[in-house]
Amino acid sequence: MPHQIAQKRLSRTDGHRKALLRNLATSFFLHEKIETTSTKAKQITSVVERLITQARRGDLHSRRLVSSYLLDEAVAKKLCEQIAPAYKDRTGGFTRITKTRVRPGDAAELSILELVR
């Protein structure tokens, strides 16, 4: 009997799911907006919010933690120098999920995940 499941498994193994979340987070900060399934958008929101909160601190240790999670060093630099300082006064809720359409191929519900400005 599973108790207190931390996150959805997304029909993937642990390593595959972690790689998927890292790829989505990197793409999200690169483009500041992505379209994905609603389930993946809900999962990536917690990761992205945690990374923005970490980058807001601005010290070397937080920069290294952020860059160790993201796959591209340039994206980590963009997060720490451009995106995070814009949210210095905001305590949370950095992202917005907007449901858009149903994908014709498999009838998956798609959503846009974007930064709140």
N, CA, C and O atoms as a MOPAC input file, in Angstrom:
PM7 MOZYME 1SCF
protein

 N      0.84100 1    -1.17100 1     0.00000 1
 C      0.00000 1     0.00000 1     0.00000 1
 C      0.89300 1     1.24300 1     0.00000 1
 O      1.54900 1     1.53400 1     1.00100 1
 N      0.92200 1     1.98000 1    -1.12100 1
 C      1.78700 1     3.15300 1    -1.19700 1
 C      1.24300 1     4.32400 1    -0.37900 1
 O      0.08900 1     4.72300 1    -0.53600 1
 N      2.07000 1     4.85500 1     0.47500 1
 C      1.70900 1     6.01900 1     1.28000 1
 C      2.58600 1     7.19700 1     0.88300 1
 O      3.76100 1     7.02200 1     0.56400 1
 N      2.02400 1     8.37000 1     0.90400 1
 C      2.74900 1     9.61800 1     0.70900 1
 C      3.64600 1     9.59400 1    -0.52800 1
 O      4.86200 1     9.75900 1    -0.42600 1
 N      3.04400 1     9.39100 1    -1.68200 1
 C      3.78100 1     9.40200 1    -2.93100 1
 C      4.18700 1    10.84800 1    -3.23100 1
 O      3.34000 1    11.74000 1    -3.28800 1
 N      5.48500 1    11.06700 1    -3.42100 1
 C      5.99800 1    12.42700 1    -3.57700 1
 C      5.62900 1    13.03200 1    -4.92400 1
 O      5.29600 1    14.21500 1    -5.00200 1
 N      5.68500 1    12.22900 1    -5.98700 1
 C      5.39800 1    12.76600 1    -7.31300 1
 C      4.89100 1    11.65900 1    -8.22800 1
 O      5.04500 1    10.47600 1    -7.92700 1
 N      4.29700 1    12.04000 1    -9.32500 1
 C      3.82200 1    11.06100 1   -10.29400 1
 C      5.01400 1    10.45200 1   -11.01200 1
 O      6.04100 1    11.10700 1   -11.19600 1
 N      4.87500 1     9.21400 1   -11.41200 1
 C      5.98000 1     8.51600 1   -12.05800 1
 C      6.06000 1     8.76400 1   -13.55800 1
 O      7.09300 1     8.50000 1   -14.17300 1
 N      4.99000 1     9.26600 1   -14.15100 1
 C      4.94600 1     9.60900 1   -15.57200 1
 C      5.27300 1     8.42000 1   -16.48000 1
 O      5.76900 1     8.60700 1   -17.59100 1
 N      4.99600 1     7.20300 1   -16.01300 1
 C      5.23600 1     5.96500 1   -16.77200 1
 C      6.69100 1     5.83200 1   -17.19800 1
 O      6.97500 1     5.38600 1   -18.31000 1
 N      7.60700 1     6.21300 1   -16.32600 1
 C      9.03700 1     6.15400 1   -16.62000 1
 C      9.78600 1     5.60200 1   -15.41900 1
 O      9.28100 1     5.60300 1   -14.29600 1
 N     10.98900 1     5.13600 1   -15.67500 1
 C     11.84300 1     4.71900 1   -14.57700 1
 C     12.37900 1     5.96800 1   -13.87900 1
 O     12.22100 1     7.08100 1   -14.38100 1
 N     13.00900 1     5.78200 1   -12.72700 1
 C     13.48500 1     6.93000 1   -11.95200 1
 C     14.48500 1     7.77300 1   -12.73400 1
 O     14.37400 1     8.99900 1   -12.77100 1
 N     15.46100 1     7.11900 1   -13.35700 1
 C     16.47700 1     7.85700 1   -14.09800 1
 C     15.90700 1     8.58500 1   -15.29600 1
 O     16.28700 1     9.71900 1   -15.58800 1
 N     14.98800 1     7.92200 1   -15.99100 1
 C     14.36800 1     8.54700 1   -17.15600 1
 C     13.52700 1     9.74900 1   -16.74700 1
 O     13.53800 1    10.77200 1   -17.43200 1
 N     12.79700 1     9.63800 1   -15.63800 1
 C     11.96900 1    10.74200 1   -15.16100 1
 C     12.82800 1    11.92800 1   -14.72700 1
 O     12.50400 1    13.07500 1   -15.03300 1
 N     13.90700 1    11.65700 1   -14.02300 1
 C     14.79300 1    12.74700 1   -13.59200 1
 C     15.41900 1    13.45200 1   -14.79100 1
 O     15.54200 1    14.67700 1   -14.80200 1
 N     15.81400 1    12.67100 1   -15.80300 1
 C     16.38100 1    13.27400 1   -17.01000 1
 C     15.33600 1    14.10700 1   -17.74500 1
 O     15.64400 1    15.18300 1   -18.25800 1
 N     14.12000 1    13.62000 1   -17.79400 1
 C     13.02900 1    14.36200 1   -18.42800 1
 C     12.79800 1    15.69700 1   -17.73000 1
 O     12.65600 1    16.72600 1   -18.39100 1
 N     12.75900 1    15.68900 1   -16.40000 1
 C     12.53400 1    16.92000 1   -15.65200 1
 C     13.68800 1    17.89900 1   -15.83000 1
 O     13.46300 1    19.10600 1   -15.92000 1
 N     14.91800 1    17.39800 1   -15.88400 1
 C     16.06600 1    18.28100 1   -16.10800 1
 C     16.00800 1    18.90000 1   -17.49500 1
 O     16.28900 1    20.08700 1   -17.66200 1
 N     15.64000 1    18.08900 1   -18.50300 1
 C     15.52200 1    18.60300 1   -19.87100 1
 C     14.41200 1    19.64500 1   -19.97200 1
 O     14.59600 1    20.68800 1   -20.59900 1
 N     13.26300 1    19.37100 1   -19.36000 1
 C     12.15400 1    20.32400 1   -19.40000 1
 C     12.51900 1    21.62400 1   -18.69600 1
 O     12.19700 1    22.70600 1   -19.18600 1
 N     13.19000 1    21.52400 1   -17.54900 1
 C     13.58200 1    22.72900 1   -16.81400 1
 C     14.57600 1    23.56300 1   -17.62200 1
 O     14.47200 1    24.78900 1   -17.66100 1
 N     15.52800 1    22.90600 1   -18.25900 1
 C     16.50800 1    23.62300 1   -19.06300 1
 C     15.82800 1    24.32000 1   -20.23900 1
 O     16.11500 1    25.48200 1   -20.52500 1
 N     14.93000 1    23.61000 1   -20.92000 1
 C     14.20900 1    24.21200 1   -22.04400 1
 C     13.31300 1    25.35200 1   -21.58100 1
 O     13.17000 1    26.36200 1   -22.27000 1
 N     12.71300 1    25.18000 1   -20.40900 1
 C     11.83500 1    26.22600 1   -19.88400 1
 C     12.60100 1    27.51300 1   -19.63600 1
 O     12.13900 1    28.58500 1   -20.02600 1
 N     13.75100 1    27.43200 1   -19.00200 1
 C     14.51100 1    28.64700 1   -18.71400 1
 C     15.15500 1    29.21900 1   -19.97600 1
 O     15.40500 1    30.42200 1   -20.04800 1
 N     15.42300 1    28.38400 1   -20.95800 1
 C     15.98900 1    28.86700 1   -22.20900 1
 C     14.96300 1    29.69200 1   -22.98100 1
 O     15.28500 1    30.77000 1   -23.48100 1
 N     13.72800 1    29.19100 1   -23.08200 1
 C     12.69300 1    29.85800 1   -23.86600 1
 C     11.70500 1    30.65900 1   -23.01000 1
 O     10.92300 1    31.44400 1   -23.54600 1
 N     11.73300 1    30.47100 1   -21.69500 1
 C     10.85100 1    31.11500 1   -20.72100 1
 C      9.38200 1    30.74300 1   -20.91600 1
 O      8.48900 1    31.40000 1   -20.38000 1
 N      9.14200 1    29.68100 1   -21.69100 1
 C      7.78400 1    29.23600 1   -21.96300 1
 C      7.87500 1    27.91200 1   -22.71400 1
 O      8.64700 1    27.79100 1   -23.66600 1
 N      7.08700 1    26.91400 1   -22.29100 1
 C      7.05800 1    25.64700 1   -23.01800 1
 C      5.62800 1    25.14200 1   -23.08000 1
 O      4.79900 1    25.47100 1   -22.23100 1
 N      5.35000 1    24.33100 1   -24.10500 1
 C      4.06500 1    23.65900 1   -24.20800 1
 C      4.31500 1    22.17200 1   -24.01500 1
 O      5.12000 1    21.57300 1   -24.72700 1
 N      3.62900 1    21.58400 1   -23.05800 1
 C      3.79000 1    20.17200 1   -22.74200 1
 C      2.46400 1    19.64100 1   -22.21200 1
 O      1.48700 1    20.38500 1   -22.12700 1
 N      2.42400 1    18.37500 1   -21.86000 1
 C      1.17800 1    17.83300 1   -21.31700 1
 C      0.92500 1    18.44400 1   -19.93400 1
 O      1.84800 1    18.90300 1   -19.26200 1
 N     -0.32600 1    18.43700 1   -19.53800 1
 C     -0.68900 1    19.06200 1   -18.26800 1
 C     -0.02600 1    18.37700 1   -17.08300 1
 O      0.37800 1    19.04200 1   -16.12900 1
 N      0.09100 1    17.06000 1   -17.13400 1
 C      0.72600 1    16.32600 1   -16.03300 1
 C      2.19800 1    16.69300 1   -15.90500 1
 O      2.69400 1    16.91500 1   -14.80000 1
 N      2.89800 1    16.75800 1   -17.04100 1
 C      4.31300 1    17.14200 1   -16.99900 1
 C      4.46700 1    18.59200 1   -16.54500 1
 O      5.40900 1    18.91700 1   -15.82200 1
 N      3.55500 1    19.45900 1   -16.96100 1
 C      3.62000 1    20.86300 1   -16.55500 1
 C      3.46700 1    20.99500 1   -15.04700 1
 O      4.16600 1    21.79200 1   -14.42100 1
 N      2.55600 1    20.22100 1   -14.45700 1
 C      2.37900 1    20.27100 1   -13.01100 1
 C      3.60700 1    19.75000 1   -12.28700 1
 O      3.96200 1    20.26000 1   -11.22400 1
 N      4.26400 1    18.73800 1   -12.85100 1
 C      5.46200 1    18.19200 1   -12.22500 1
 C      6.63200 1    19.16300 1   -12.32100 1
 O      7.36300 1    19.35500 1   -11.34900 1
 N      6.81100 1    19.77000 1   -13.47800 1
 C      7.97000 1    20.63700 1   -13.67700 1
 C      7.82800 1    21.95600 1   -12.92700 1
 O      8.82600 1    22.62700 1   -12.66400 1
 N      6.59700 1    22.33600 1   -12.58000 1
 C      6.38300 1    23.58800 1   -11.85600 1
 C      7.12500 1    23.60300 1   -10.53100 1
 O      7.76100 1    24.60000 1   -10.18800 1
 N      7.05100 1    22.51600 1    -9.78700 1
 C      7.72500 1    22.49600 1    -8.48600 1
 C      9.23800 1    22.56500 1    -8.64400 1
 O      9.91900 1    23.19400 1    -7.83400 1
 N      9.76600 1    21.92500 1    -9.67900 1
 C     11.21000 1    21.96000 1    -9.92500 1
 C     11.64500 1    23.37300 1   -10.28800 1
 O     12.63300 1    23.88200 1    -9.75800 1
 N     10.90900 1    23.99900 1   -11.18800 1
 C     11.25200 1    25.34100 1   -11.66400 1
 C     11.15600 1    26.36800 1   -10.53400 1
 O     12.02100 1    27.23400 1   -10.39900 1
 N     10.10600 1    26.26600 1    -9.72900 1
 C      9.94700 1    27.21500 1    -8.61400 1
 C     11.09100 1    27.07300 1    -7.61300 1
 O     11.58200 1    28.07000 1    -7.08300 1
 N     11.51300 1    25.84300 1    -7.35400 1
 C     12.61100 1    25.61600 1    -6.43500 1
 C     13.91900 1    26.18100 1    -6.98900 1
 O     14.71600 1    26.74900 1    -6.24200 1
 N     14.14000 1    26.02700 1    -8.29700 1
 C     15.36100 1    26.55900 1    -8.90400 1
 C     15.37500 1    28.08400 1    -8.89100 1
 O     16.42100 1    28.68600 1    -8.64800 1
 N     14.24100 1    28.71300 1    -9.14500 1
 C     14.18600 1    30.17700 1    -9.10100 1
 C     14.44600 1    30.67400 1    -7.68000 1
 O     15.18300 1    31.64000 1    -7.48100 1
 N     13.84200 1    30.01500 1    -6.70000 1
 C     14.05900 1    30.40500 1    -5.30900 1
 C     15.52500 1    30.26400 1    -4.92900 1
 O     16.07700 1    31.11700 1    -4.23400 1
 N     16.15300 1    29.18800 1    -5.38600 1
 C     17.57500 1    28.97600 1    -5.10100 1
 C     18.42100 1    30.05100 1    -5.78300 1
 O     19.34900 1    30.58700 1    -5.17700 1
 N     18.10700 1    30.36900 1    -7.03900 1
 C     18.89600 1    31.35600 1    -7.77900 1
 C     18.72400 1    32.76200 1    -7.22300 1
 O     19.61600 1    33.59800 1    -7.37300 1
 N     17.58900 1    33.03500 1    -6.58300 1
 C     17.35600 1    34.36300 1    -6.00800 1
 C     18.34400 1    34.69300 1    -4.90700 1
 O     18.62300 1    35.86700 1    -4.66200 1
 N     18.87500 1    33.69100 1    -4.24300 1
 C     19.83900 1    33.95200 1    -3.17000 1
 C     21.07800 1    34.64600 1    -3.70000 1
 O     21.62500 1    35.53500 1    -3.04700 1
 N     21.52900 1    34.23800 1    -4.89400 1
 C     22.58700 1    34.96700 1    -5.57800 1
 C     24.00700 1    34.67000 1    -5.14500 1
 O     24.93400 1    35.25200 1    -5.70700 1
 N     24.22700 1    33.79800 1    -4.18100 1
 C     25.60100 1    33.51500 1    -3.77800 1
 C     26.19000 1    32.39800 1    -4.64200 1
 O     25.48900 1    31.79900 1    -5.45800 1
 N     27.46300 1    32.12900 1    -4.45800 1
 C     28.17700 1    31.16700 1    -5.28800 1
 C     27.63100 1    29.75800 1    -5.11700 1
 O     27.51000 1    29.01200 1    -6.08900 1
 N     27.30400 1    29.39800 1    -3.89200 1
 C     26.80400 1    28.05000 1    -3.63900 1
 C     25.47900 1    27.79900 1    -4.35900 1
 O     25.27400 1    26.73000 1    -4.93400 1
 N     24.58800 1    28.78100 1    -4.32400 1
 C     23.30100 1    28.60200 1    -5.00200 1
 C     23.48000 1    28.56000 1    -6.51900 1
 O     22.76800 1    27.82700 1    -7.20500 1
 N     24.43200 1    29.34700 1    -7.05100 1
 C     24.72600 1    29.28700 1    -8.48100 1
 C     25.21100 1    27.89700 1    -8.87700 1
 O     24.82300 1    27.36700 1    -9.91800 1
 N     26.04800 1    27.32500 1    -8.05300 1
 C     26.57600 1    25.99700 1    -8.36900 1
 C     25.50600 1    24.92400 1    -8.25300 1
 O     25.50800 1    23.97200 1    -9.03300 1
 N     24.59500 1    25.05300 1    -7.30200 1
 C     23.49200 1    24.10100 1    -7.19000 1
 C     22.57900 1    24.17800 1    -8.40700 1
 O     22.15100 1    23.15100 1    -8.93400 1
 N     22.28500 1    25.38300 1    -8.84800 1
 C     21.43100 1    25.56800 1   -10.01700 1
 C     22.10800 1    25.00900 1   -11.26400 1
 O     21.47600 1    24.30200 1   -12.04900 1
 N     23.37800 1    25.32000 1   -11.44800 1
 C     24.07300 1    24.85100 1   -12.64900 1
 C     24.32000 1    23.34600 1   -12.62200 1
 O     24.50600 1    22.73300 1   -13.67300 1
 N     24.32500 1    22.74300 1   -11.43000 1
 C     24.48100 1    21.28600 1   -11.38100 1
 C     23.19700 1    20.58100 1   -11.79400 1
 O     23.24200 1    19.42800 1   -12.22200 1
 N     22.06000 1    21.24300 1   -11.67600 1
 C     20.79300 1    20.62800 1   -12.07900 1
 C     20.50100 1    20.86900 1   -13.55300 1
 O     20.08400 1    19.95400 1   -14.26200 1
 N     20.71800 1    22.09400 1   -14.01700 1
 C     20.42800 1    22.41700 1   -15.40800 1
 C     21.51400 1    21.85500 1   -16.31500 1
 O     22.65600 1    21.68500 1   -15.88600 1
 N     21.16700 1    21.56600 1   -17.56200 1
 C     22.07300 1    20.87300 1   -18.46700 1
 C     22.97900 1    21.81200 1   -19.26100 1
 O     23.95700 1    21.36000 1   -19.85700 1
 N     22.67600 1    23.09500 1   -19.27700 1
 C     23.45100 1    24.05400 1   -20.05600 1
 C     23.92800 1    25.17800 1   -19.13800 1
 O     23.14300 1    25.76900 1   -18.39700 1
 N     25.19100 1    25.45200 1   -19.20000 1
 C     25.77700 1    26.48100 1   -18.33700 1
 C     25.25400 1    27.87100 1   -18.68400 1
 O     25.08200 1    28.71000 1   -17.80000 1
 N     25.00400 1    28.11400 1   -19.95900 1
 C     24.48100 1    29.41700 1   -20.38200 1
 C     23.06700 1    29.64200 1   -19.83900 1
 O     22.70700 1    30.76800 1   -19.49500 1
 N     22.27300 1    28.58400 1   -19.76000 1
 C     20.91700 1    28.69600 1   -19.22300 1
 C     20.97800 1    28.97600 1   -17.72600 1
 O     20.18600 1    29.76500 1   -17.21100 1
 N     21.91400 1    28.33300 1   -17.02400 1
 C     22.07800 1    28.58300 1   -15.59000 1
 C     22.49800 1    30.03700 1   -15.34600 1
 O     22.04400 1    30.67200 1   -14.39400 1
 N     23.35500 1    30.54500 1   -16.20200 1
 C     23.78600 1    31.94500 1   -16.08300 1
 C     22.61600 1    32.89100 1   -16.33400 1
 O     22.45600 1    33.89300 1   -15.63700 1
 N     21.80100 1    32.56600 1   -17.33500 1
 C     20.62100 1    33.38300 1   -17.63400 1
 C     19.65900 1    33.38900 1   -16.45800 1
 O     19.10000 1    34.43100 1   -16.11500 1
 N     19.46400 1    32.23000 1   -15.83900 1
 C     18.56800 1    32.13900 1   -14.68800 1
 C     19.07800 1    32.99400 1   -13.53600 1
 O     18.31000 1    33.74200 1   -12.93200 1
 N     20.35300 1    32.89000 1   -13.23200 1
 C     20.90100 1    33.59900 1   -12.07700 1
 C     21.03200 1    35.10700 1   -12.30300 1
 O     20.88900 1    35.88400 1   -11.36000 1
 N     21.30400 1    35.52700 1   -13.54000 1
 C     21.57700 1    36.93800 1   -13.79000 1
 C     20.37600 1    37.72300 1   -14.31600 1
 O     20.29100 1    38.93100 1   -14.09100 1
 N     19.44200 1    37.06200 1   -15.01500 1
 C     18.33100 1    37.79700 1   -15.61500 1
 C     16.98100 1    37.44500 1   -14.99600 1
 O     16.21200 1    38.33200 1   -14.62800 1
 N     16.69700 1    36.15700 1   -14.88300 1
 C     15.35800 1    35.73900 1   -14.46500 1
 C     15.15300 1    35.91200 1   -12.96500 1
 O     14.17800 1    36.53500 1   -12.54500 1
 N     16.05100 1    35.37500 1   -12.15800 1
 C     15.87600 1    35.38300 1   -10.70400 1
 C     15.82500 1    36.79200 1   -10.09900 1
 O     14.99800 1    37.02900 1    -9.21800 1
 N     16.66900 1    37.73500 1   -10.53200 1
 C     16.57200 1    39.07700 1    -9.93300 1
 C     15.22900 1    39.76600 1   -10.19200 1
 O     14.83700 1    40.65400 1    -9.43500 1
 N     14.53100 1    39.37100 1   -11.23600 1
 C     13.22400 1    39.97300 1   -11.51600 1
 C     12.18400 1    39.55500 1   -10.47800 1
 O     11.14400 1    40.20100 1   -10.35100 1
 N     12.45200 1    38.49000 1    -9.74300 1
 C     11.50300 1    37.98000 1    -8.74600 1
 C     11.99500 1    38.18300 1    -7.31900 1
 O     11.58400 1    37.44900 1    -6.42100 1
 N     12.86500 1    39.16100 1    -7.09100 1
 C     13.40600 1    39.40200 1    -5.74700 1
 C     12.31700 1    39.71100 1    -4.72500 1
 O     12.39800 1    39.25800 1    -3.58300 1
 N     11.30500 1    40.47200 1    -5.11800 1
 C     10.26600 1    40.89300 1    -4.17700 1
 C      9.08300 1    39.92800 1    -4.11600 1
 O      8.18600 1    40.10200 1    -3.29100 1
 N      9.07500 1    38.92900 1    -4.96700 1
 C      7.94700 1    37.98900 1    -5.02400 1
 C      8.27400 1    36.76700 1    -4.16700 1
 O      9.37300 1    36.22100 1    -4.25700 1
 N      7.32400 1    36.33900 1    -3.33800 1
 C      7.59700 1    35.23100 1    -2.41900 1
 C      7.33900 1    33.85900 1    -3.02200 1
 O      7.79400 1    32.85500 1    -2.47200 1
 N      6.63500 1    33.79000 1    -4.11700 1
 C      6.35800 1    32.50700 1    -4.74900 1
 C      5.42400 1    32.70700 1    -5.91300 1
 O      5.05200 1    33.83800 1    -6.22600 1
 N      5.03600 1    31.61900 1    -6.56300 1
 C      4.13600 1    31.70500 1    -7.69700 1
 C      4.78700 1    32.33500 1    -8.89800 1
 O      4.26600 1    33.29600 1    -9.46300 1
 N      5.93200 1    31.79600 1    -9.29600 1
 C      6.68200 1    32.38100 1   -10.40500 1
 C      6.19200 1    31.89600 1   -11.75900 1
 O      6.54400 1    32.47700 1   -12.78700 1
 N      5.38200 1    30.83400 1   -11.77700 1
 C      4.95300 1    30.24600 1   -13.04300 1
 C      3.43400 1    30.22700 1   -13.15100 1
 O      2.71600 1    30.33300 1   -12.15700 1
 N      2.97100 1    30.08600 1   -14.38900 1
 C      1.53800 1    30.00300 1   -14.67100 1
 C      1.32200 1    28.85900 1   -15.64500 1
 O      2.05300 1    28.72200 1   -16.62600 1
 N      0.31000 1    28.03100 1   -15.37100 1
 C     -0.07000 1    26.94800 1   -16.28000 1
 C     -1.39400 1    27.32700 1   -16.93100 1
 O     -2.37800 1    27.59800 1   -16.24300 1
 N     -1.41200 1    27.34600 1   -18.26200 1
 C     -2.61200 1    27.65900 1   -19.01600 1
 C     -2.93900 1    26.46900 1   -19.91200 1
 O     -2.13700 1    26.09400 1   -20.76800 1
 N     -4.10400 1    25.88000 1   -19.71800 1
 C     -4.50400 1    24.75400 1   -20.55300 1
 C     -4.86800 1    25.26700 1   -21.93900 1
 O     -5.60400 1    26.24500 1   -22.07000 1
 N     -4.35000 1    24.60400 1   -22.98100 1
 C     -4.52100 1    25.11800 1   -24.33200 1
 C     -5.41100 1    24.25200 1   -25.20900 1
 O     -6.43500 1    24.72500 1   -25.70200 1
 N     -5.04200 1    22.99900 1   -25.41100 1
 C     -5.75500 1    22.19000 1   -26.38000 1
 C     -5.58400 1    20.71700 1   -26.05900 1
 O     -4.89600 1    20.34100 1   -25.11000 1
 N     -6.23000 1    19.89000 1   -26.87900 1
 C     -6.07400 1    18.44800 1   -26.79100 1
 C     -5.30300 1    18.00300 1   -28.02500 1
 O     -5.67600 1    18.33400 1   -29.15100 1
 N     -4.23200 1    17.25600 1   -27.81100 1
 C     -3.40400 1    16.80800 1   -28.92000 1
 C     -4.16600 1    15.76500 1   -29.74600 1
 O     -4.70900 1    14.81300 1   -29.18600 1
 N     -4.20800 1    15.93500 1   -31.05500 1
 C     -5.01700 1    15.03900 1   -31.86600 1
 C     -4.53400 1    13.58500 1   -31.87600 1
 O     -5.35800 1    12.67400 1   -31.95300 1
 N     -3.25100 1    13.35100 1   -31.80100 1
 C     -2.71500 1    11.99900 1   -31.93100 1
 C     -3.11600 1    11.06300 1   -30.81600 1
 O     -3.51000 1     9.92500 1   -31.07000 1
 N     -3.01900 1    11.53100 1   -29.57300 1
 C     -3.30900 1    10.65400 1   -28.43400 1
 C     -4.29900 1    11.25800 1   -27.44400 1
 O     -4.50900 1    10.70800 1   -26.36300 1
 N     -4.89800 1    12.36700 1   -27.80100 1
 C     -5.89400 1    13.04100 1   -26.96700 1
 C     -5.34200 1    13.45800 1   -25.61200 1
 O     -6.06600 1    13.47000 1   -24.61600 1
 N     -4.05100 1    13.80200 1   -25.57800 1
 C     -3.44400 1    14.29600 1   -24.34700 1
 C     -3.77000 1    15.78100 1   -24.19200 1
 O     -3.75900 1    16.53800 1   -25.16300 1
 N     -4.06000 1    16.18300 1   -22.95100 1
 C     -4.35900 1    17.58900 1   -22.67500 1
 C     -3.05500 1    18.36600 1   -22.57200 1
 O     -2.19900 1    18.04700 1   -21.74600 1
 N     -2.90500 1    19.37400 1   -23.40000 1
 C     -1.67200 1    20.16200 1   -23.43400 1
 C     -1.85200 1    21.48200 1   -22.68800 1
 O     -2.94700 1    22.04200 1   -22.62800 1
 N     -0.74400 1    21.96000 1   -22.12100 1
 C     -0.74300 1    23.21100 1   -21.37500 1
 C      0.51300 1    24.00000 1   -21.70600 1
 O      1.52900 1    23.44400 1   -22.12300 1
 N      0.42000 1    25.28600 1   -21.51400 1
 C      1.58300 1    26.16100 1   -21.65100 1
 C      2.04100 1    26.54200 1   -20.24900 1
 O      1.25300 1    27.01900 1   -19.43100 1
 N      3.30800 1    26.32700 1   -19.98900 1
 C      3.91600 1    26.74100 1   -18.72700 1
 C      4.77700 1    27.96000 1   -19.03200 1
 O      5.65900 1    27.90800 1   -19.88900 1
 N      4.51600 1    29.06000 1   -18.32300 1
 C      5.25200 1    30.29100 1   -18.60000 1
 C      5.56100 1    31.02100 1   -17.30800 1
 O      4.94500 1    30.77600 1   -16.27000 1
 N      6.52700 1    31.92300 1   -17.39200 1
 C      6.89000 1    32.75100 1   -16.24500 1
 C      5.86400 1    33.85600 1   -16.06500 1
 O      5.35600 1    34.40400 1   -17.04400 1
 N      5.56400 1    34.17900 1   -14.84000 1
 C      4.68200 1    35.29600 1   -14.53000 1
 C      5.54500 1    36.53300 1   -14.42200 1
 O      6.51300 1    36.54900 1   -13.66200 1
 N      5.21400 1    37.55800 1   -15.16400 1
 C      6.00800 1    38.79300 1   -15.14000 1
 C      5.28600 1    39.87400 1   -14.39800 1
 O      5.79800 1    40.98600 1   -14.27300 1

